[in-house]
């Protein structure tokens, strides 16, 4: 960022506070939603696998853990939908 500002000043360009502020905030990666979706789905899968590891003959523990895994699963699916259907402005 310092080199960018130095080159702009050497060329005589006007640096407004808005431009300096914009340089300090990098753009989000275009695949950020995809990465977040994969992370949340992995958390849900991990919770579901933990449910199978609990020794319970009635199956109530598995259902309870699967219900808890549904929340990160839904968040992950939401991020995947955002990634695949959100318009990209390149």
KAHUZI-V47906 format. One record per backbone hydrogen bond with DSSP energy under -1.0 kcal/mol. NH is the residue of the N-H (numbers start at 1). CO is the residue of the C=O. Records with the same first field share a line. If there is no record, write none. Layout:
NH = CO + CO
//
This chain:
5 = 1
6 = 2
7 = 3
8 = 4
9 = 5
10 = 6
11 = 7
13 = 8
20 = 16
21 = 17
22 = 18
23 = 19
24 = 20
32 = 29
35 = 31
36 = 32
37 = 33
38 = 34
39 = 35
40 = 36
41 = 37
42 = 38
43 = 39
44 = 40
45 = 41
46 = 42
47 = 43
48 = 44
49 = 45
50 = 46
51 = 47
52 = 48
56 = 54
63 = 59
64 = 60
65 = 61
66 = 62
67 = 63
68 = 64
69 = 65
73 = 69
74 = 70
75 = 71
76 = 72
77 = 73
78 = 74
79 = 75
80 = 76
81 = 77
82 = 78
83 = 79
84 = 80
85 = 81
86 = 82
//
